[in-house]
Amino acid sequence: MDRLPLHARPVFITALLLGFLALGAGVAGWRVVDRGREVMATGNAHMLDAEALLSAAKDLETSQRGFVLSGDESYLQPRTAAQAVIATVLPRLERDGLPSGRLRSVMEAKAAWTEASIAQRRSQGMEASLRGIASGEGKALMDAMRAEVAAVQRDTRAIMATRAAQDAQTTLWLTVLGLAALLMAMALLAGYAVARRHAEQRATALLDGVMDHAPVGLGFLDRQSRVRYANKAFSAIGEGLLAGDGRWSEEVRQQAAPAIDKLLRTERAVTDVAVSSSATEGRSPRQLRISFFPLPREGDGIGIAVVDVTAQHRIEARLRRSEARLRTIVDSIPQLAWMTDPQGEIQWYNRRWYDYTGGTAESMMGSGWRQVHHPDHVEAVAARFRAAIEAGEAWEDTFPLRGADGRYRWFLSRAQPLREPADAEFPEGRLIGWFGSNTDITEMREAEEALASAKAAAEDANMAKSQFIANMSHELRTPLSAVIGYSEMLEEEADELEGAESFREDLAKINSNARHLLSLINDVLDLSKIEAGKMEVQPEDFDTAAVVQEVAATVEALIGKKNNQLALVLEPGLPPMHSDPVKLRQCLFNLIGNAAKFTENGRITLTVAPEAGRPGWIGFRVADTGIGMTPEQLARLFERFSQADATTTRRFGGTGLGLAITKAFVAMLGGRIEVESEAGQGTAFTIRLPADLREARAEQDDPAVLAGEAALDQPVAPAERQAGLVLVIDDDAATRELLTRFLEREGFTVRTAPEGRTGLRMAQDLQPDAILLDVMMPRMDGWGVLSALKAEEALADIPVVMVTVVQERGLAFSLGAADYLNKPVEWSRLKRVLDRYRSRPAPGTALVMEQDPGQRAELRALLEAEGWTVEDATDGRAALARMSLAPAPDMLLVEVQGGDGGDGFSLIRDLRARPEWSALPIIALTDGAVEEAEMHQLRRDVRHVMPAEDGIPDELVTELRRIAGARSARPTDAAQERPAP
């Protein structure tokens, strides 16, 4: 049943056909039953059918004429009945075997003409249809129909008698057929009714579910704008907005009326009409978005969809308030702030920027920021910012900016990329711009410079002190040696005197205290020598075991003073050493003496063994069972003039220099010292030294070693080579890092080596522009590296700057050093030194406009000496003609005369009036007769003004180099500038 078609027409047509079939069968059966009147009845029926067919044709004609004249569809109802008669009678006339003649063809022609006339009336109007009727075709068809009916009736009368017998046999079948057709038609109609009812119930339930649960308010309005139906969402939204009779409140009606009127006029939907309602009792103001749409049948009213957007409006209002608060906060912060688009173009500055620079929003947009940058820094800053933008990384830089008062202040500038949340297309988030800030660090920079100057002064004073004490070693030791010598002589003489026991004891105390004072002075002198860089390493070959046994024998008496015992453990396989035996003995003396001082009735163990896993290294371990140390005491153990605490100093004495000297000696011997201790349990010091000082080097896994070895295989790009390549050779990782950071900030390309031999290999491979070299390094010291560099022809011309604590300036220059700097490095001096050796690319083409041939030749020689390609012009016209040719000059040097200004002033004005030449560097040489107003205009239009009445000024060379440096900072001449604040 569910599979029956839901559309009415196919079902009803089928049922109608079955009804006609049943009717035909009934009529035929009834005729057969009436056998007594068979011939007459059959003939009469046949003739009646023919007459009925004629009548149907008349009905068709009558319906057609009525419709043509009135256009009313109701006139076509008889046509439907006539068609049914035709569909019933005409088949019967043909089926009963009696003559039917040409009734079908004539009838079909008549029916087709009638339908054509009706269709013509519908499509072309009454006049066209009347013209078709006036043609007489319809009348001719009707006359033919009448003639054919008459002929059929005549023939029927002749043959009806012969057919009566045949009809009797089919009466029963016709009756059954009629009943079956009737039952089938009834069953089909009943099934359709049930299916339609079920479908309507399902559609109604579905529509009710959608309407009731839709998140959007849905309803229907009649033409008086009254709500006739509304779902739950509409009822909830309309609460307080609808009057009791279903009408909108007056406030809402006035806002919605224009949209409703437009829909009624155009019968087209009107969407997204914004409607707001005022606050009512217990309900806050609301904002609605309403859409109106026409219903399919005229008179049904208007459909309406309502969305409550109050929450969205509140969110948008909060967002606007948040943006306003954020803008207020950003405008109030002490930093200058700005934002860019994804390409790095600045789109916004905060108020602080405009307050400081004095600029306007119009003047600062795009590349307007460049006007407040210092000309010596702007190109380099723009290049570094552009590189950060292209890499999508954070940016940081320091540079001066000009304030509204014309003075420059230093700023620390940072910029961070702004990204949307990450997604599949942009795993790191799509870049939407950059946020940057400029923090004023002028005071901090001045304080740092003052602090650096003070520190340098203090270090110089400390160095002077250390040099003084080191130089006074002979003067300090000589009187003490005399005191000790005379006390010993007096002790010997006192032995020969009777009753001089107390005298001898006093002499012994003098001798002991003098020796103690000499020991203290020796420690101070050793430390001063180390600080002054005058402590030298004297390596030689010696037997390791023999030196250790000698040390043990020497300190045996010292150890016995506090009833301690010394255990000496020499592991088999100790290799001989090539190092400084004096400093090794001193280290062991200091450690064992320290152990003896803080141990009583205990045991001190000296263990010497090859280092496991490190061939060529030896470990010296001094362990005691003394008082030990706490973690706090261990933290300051190797500080100079420092002991564990004041109690330790009072109880055990000493200066606190022994361990500091030991650590310095161990470092000079290429090793390191370690300590383990626990309070109350004792202390163990371990010295690890290379057996051969010549093979000493940094750890293999030291990052500096790995970086240096990697640098050997790392090519130097042409752009890096152009910036100036500096090789730093220093065994101290902190020094390498500091030098690298400073040099890279100044625009140099830097490579580092952790020791001398690696540095030599890198110098051969890289051919740097300059080398920074430390002196005190293991394995191969700086003097050896310097000698090797100057001995090799390919490296001899590379300038080498010694950077060290050692005061051997004369030795450095005698070995071929280009300069000599003391640690800690004075950065400004290092910059000045390296600037002399910076690789300078060809600056470009300079155009010289000078009338005097001698002056012009002198300027040409100066420019060519600085690497410029020089072209001449004798007057302004020739200079402008040259400027119009490609490639354009990179710099203009022009003579400017007083009075009317001559060609020089005219040329400068013409160039500055052309946008493509507005950024051309121009240097003006004046003859001293320029008026103040002209000079003011000149300073505004050119890069630099220089007096030339006494010849070419000395500062011209400096300015030329500054221009060349600014050009070399740009990656390419055609690169698009991107803003950086």
SULTALIN-V126122 format. One record per pair of residues at least 6 apart in sequence whose C-alpha atoms are under 8 Angstrom apart, sorted by the first residue. I is the first residue (numbers start at 1). J is the second residue. Records with the same first field share a line. If there is no record, write none. Layout:
BEGIN
I: J  J
END
This chain:
BEGIN
1: 191  192  194  195
2: 195
4: 191  192  195
5: 11  192
6: 192  195  196
11: 188  189  192
12: 189
14: 185
15: 184  185  186  188  189
16: 185
18: 181  182  184  185
19: 181  182  185
20: 88
21: 177  178  181  182
22: 177  178  179  180  181  182
23: 178
24: 88  92  178
25: 174  175  176  177  178
26: 174  175  178
28: 171  174  175
29: 170  171  172  174  175
30: 171
31: 38  41  42  167  171
32: 38  164  167  168  169  170  171
33: 168  171
34: 41
35: 164  165  168
38: 161  164  165
39: 160  161  162  163  164
40: 160  161
42: 160  164
43: 156  157  160  161
46: 93  98  153  156
47: 152  153  156
49: 89  90  93
50: 89  93  149  152  153
51: 149
52: 85  89
53: 85  86  89  90
54: 145  146  149
56: 82  83  85  86
57: 82  107  110  111  142
58: 142
59: 78  79  82
60: 78  79  82  83  111  114
61: 114
63: 75  76  77  78  79
64: 75  76  79  114  115  117  118
66: 72  75  76
67: 73  74  75  76  118
68: 117  118  121  126  129  130
69: 126
71: 121  122  126
90: 103  104
93: 99  100
94: 100
97: 163
98: 155  156  159  160
99: 152  155  156
100: 152
101: 148  151  152
102: 148
103: 145  148  149
106: 141  144  145
107: 145
109: 141
110: 138  141  142
113: 138
114: 138
117: 129  132  133
118: 129
120: 128  129
121: 127  128  129
211: 218  231  232
212: 231  232  233
213: 231  232  233
214: 233
215: 233
216: 233  234  305  306  307
217: 230  231  232  233  234  235  237  304  305  306  307
218: 230  231  233  234  303  304  305  306
219: 227  228  229  230  231  234  303  304  305
220: 227  228  229  230  301  302  303  304
221: 227  228  229  301  302  303  304
222: 228  300  301  302
223: 299  301  302
225: 247  248
226: 245  246  247  248
227: 246  247
228: 246
234: 306
237: 306  308
240: 280
241: 248  249  252  277
242: 248  249
243: 249
251: 277
252: 275  276  277
255: 275
256: 273  275
259: 270  273  292
260: 270  292
262: 270
263: 269  270  292  293  294
267: 293  294
268: 293  294
269: 291  292  293  294
270: 291  292  293
271: 290  291  292
272: 289  290  291
273: 288  289  290  291
274: 287  288  289  290
275: 287  288  289  290
276: 285  286  287  288
277: 285  286  287
278: 284  285  286
279: 285  286
286: 308  309  310
287: 308  309  310  313
288: 306  307  308  309  310
289: 306  307  308  309
290: 304  305  306  307
291: 304  305  306
292: 302  303  304  305
293: 302  303  304
294: 301  302  303
295: 301  302  303
327: 350
330: 337  350
331: 350  351  352
332: 351  352
333: 352
334: 352  439
335: 352  437  438  439  440
336: 349  350  351  352  353  437  438  439
337: 349  350  352  353  435  436  437  438
338: 346  347  348  349  350  435  436  437  981
339: 346  347  348  349  433  434  435  436
340: 346  347  348  433  434  435
341: 347  432  433  434
342: 431  432  433  434
343: 389  433  978
344: 386  389  433  434  978  979  980
345: 366  367  978  979
346: 365  366  367  979  980
347: 365  366
348: 365
349: 361
354: 360  361
355: 404
356: 403  404
357: 372  402  403  404
358: 403  404
359: 404
366: 979
367: 977  978  979
369: 979  980  981
370: 378  979  981
372: 401  402  403
373: 400  401  402
374: 399  400  401  402  408
376: 962  966
377: 399  400  966
379: 966  967  969  970
380: 966  969  970
381: 397  399  980
382: 977  978  979  980
383: 969  970  971
385: 395  978  979  980
386: 977  978  979  980
388: 394  395
392: 417
393: 416  417
394: 414  415  416  417
395: 413  414  415  416
396: 412  413  414  415
397: 412  413  414
398: 410  411  412  413
399: 410  411  412  413
400: 408  409  410  411
401: 408  409  410  411
402: 408  409
403: 409
409: 440  441  442
410: 440  441  442  445
411: 438  439  440  441  442
412: 438  439  440  441
413: 436  437  438  439  981
414: 436  437  438
415: 434  435  436  437
416: 434  435  436
417: 431  432  433  434  435
418: 431  432  433  434  435
419: 428  429  430  431  432  433
420: 429  430  431  432
421: 428  429  430
422: 428  429  430
423: 429
438: 981
456: 824  826
463: 531  532
466: 528  529  531  532
467: 528  529  532
469: 525  528
470: 525  526  528  529  532
473: 525
476: 521
477: 518  521
480: 514  515  518
483: 511  514
484: 510  511  514  515
487: 507  508  510  511
488: 507  508  511
490: 507
491: 504  507  508
494: 500  503  504
495: 504
520: 655
523: 657  658  661
524: 657
526: 535  661
527: 657  661
529: 535
530: 664
531: 805
532: 805  806  807
533: 805  806  807
534: 806  807
537: 580  668  669
538: 579  580
539: 578  579  580  581  693
540: 577  578  579  580  581
541: 576  577  578  579
542: 576  577  578  579  581
543: 575  576  577
544: 574  575  576  577
545: 570  574
547: 581  585
548: 585
549: 568
551: 585  588  589
552: 566  568
555: 589  592  593
556: 566
558: 593  596
559: 565  566  593  596
562: 596  599  600  601
563: 600  601  602
564: 596  599  600  601  602  603  604
565: 601  602  603  604
566: 603  604  605  606
567: 603  604  605  606
568: 605  606  607
569: 605  606  607  608
570: 607  608  609
571: 607  608  609  610
572: 609
573: 609  610
574: 609  610  618
575: 610  616  691
576: 691
577: 691  692
578: 691  692  693  694
579: 669  691  692  693
580: 669
583: 665
584: 665  666
586: 662
587: 661  662  665  666
590: 658  659  662
591: 622  659  685
592: 604  622
595: 604  622  623  624  626  683
596: 604
597: 652
598: 626  627  652
599: 624  625  626  627
600: 626
602: 624  625  626
603: 624  625
604: 622  623  624  625
605: 621  622  623  624
606: 620  621  622  623
607: 619  620  621  622
608: 618  619  620  621
609: 618  619  620
610: 616  617  618  619
611: 617  618  619  688
616: 690  691  692
617: 688  689  690  691
618: 688  689  690  691
619: 686  687  688  689
620: 686  687  688
621: 684  685  686  687
622: 684  685  686
623: 682  683  684  685
624: 682  683  684
625: 681  682  683
626: 680  681  682  683
627: 679  680  681  682  683
628: 677  678  679  680  681  682  683
629: 644  677  678  679  680  682  683
630: 677  678  679
633: 643  644  645
634: 644  677
636: 642  643  644
637: 643  644  659
638: 659  660  663
639: 656  657  660
640: 656  657  660
641: 655  656  657
642: 655  656  657
643: 649  655  656
663: 672  673
666: 672  673  687  689
668: 776  777  778
669: 689  690  693  778
670: 689  690  693  696  697  778  779
671: 687  688  689  690  696
672: 687  688  689
673: 685  686  687  688
674: 685  686  687
675: 683  684  685  686
676: 683  684  685
677: 683  684
690: 696
693: 778  779
694: 778  779  780
695: 778  779
696: 778  779
697: 755  778  779
698: 705  731  754  755
699: 705
700: 706
704: 733  752  753  754
705: 753  754
707: 752  753
708: 751  752  753  754  758
709: 753  758
711: 751  752  762
712: 761  762  765  766
716: 766
720: 748  749
721: 749  839
722: 839  840  841
723: 747  748  749  838  839  840  968
724: 747  748  749  768  769  837  838  839  840
725: 748  749  750  751  768  769  770  838  839
726: 748  749  750  751  768  769  770  771  772
727: 750  751  752  753  759  763  768  770  771  772
728: 736  739  740  750  751  752  753  759  771  772  773
729: 736  752  753  754  755  756  759  771  772  773  774
730: 736  752  753  754  755  756  773  774  777
731: 753  754  755  774  777  778
732: 754
733: 754
736: 752
740: 750  751  752
742: 827
743: 749  750
744: 750
746: 831
752: 759
753: 759  762
755: 777  778  779  780
756: 777  779  780  781  782  785
757: 780  785
760: 785  788  789
763: 795
764: 794  795
767: 795  798
768: 798
769: 798  799  837  838  839
770: 798  799  800  801  834  837  838
771: 798  799  800  801
772: 800  801  802  803
773: 782  800  801  802  803  804
774: 781  782  802  803  804
775: 781  782  783  802  803  804  806
776: 782  804  806
783: 812  815
786: 800  815  816  817
787: 815
789: 795  796
790: 796  797  815  816
799: 817  818  837
800: 816  817  818  819
801: 817  818  819  820  821
802: 812  817  819  820  821
803: 820  821  822  823  825
804: 821  822  823
805: 822  823  824
806: 822
807: 822
809: 820
812: 820
813: 819  820
819: 833
821: 830
840: 965  968
841: 968
842: 867  868  964
843: 867  868  963  964  965  967  968
844: 867  868  869  889  890  891  964
845: 868  869  870  871  889  890  891
846: 863  868  869  870  871  889  890  891  892  893
847: 870  871  872  873  879  889  890  891  892  893
848: 856  859  860  870  871  872  873  892  893  894
849: 856  872  873  874  875  876  879  892  893  894  895  904
850: 856  872  873  874  875  894  895
851: 874  875  895
855: 951
856: 872
859: 952
860: 870
862: 957
863: 869  870
864: 870
866: 957  960  961
873: 879
875: 903  904
876: 903  904  906  907
877: 907
879: 907
880: 907
882: 888
883: 889
890: 920  921
891: 920  921  922
892: 920  921  922  923
893: 922  923  924  925
894: 904  922  923  924  925
895: 904  924  925  926
896: 902  903  904  905  924  925  926  927
897: 904  926  927  929  930
898: 926  927  928  929  930  931
899: 929  930  931
901: 930
905: 938
908: 941  942
909: 941
911: 917  918
912: 918  941
921: 942  943  963
922: 942  943  944
923: 942  943  944  945  946
924: 942  944  945  946
925: 945  946  947  948
926: 945  946  947  948  949
927: 947  948  949
928: 947  948  949
938: 945
939: 945
946: 953  956
947: 953
967: 973
END
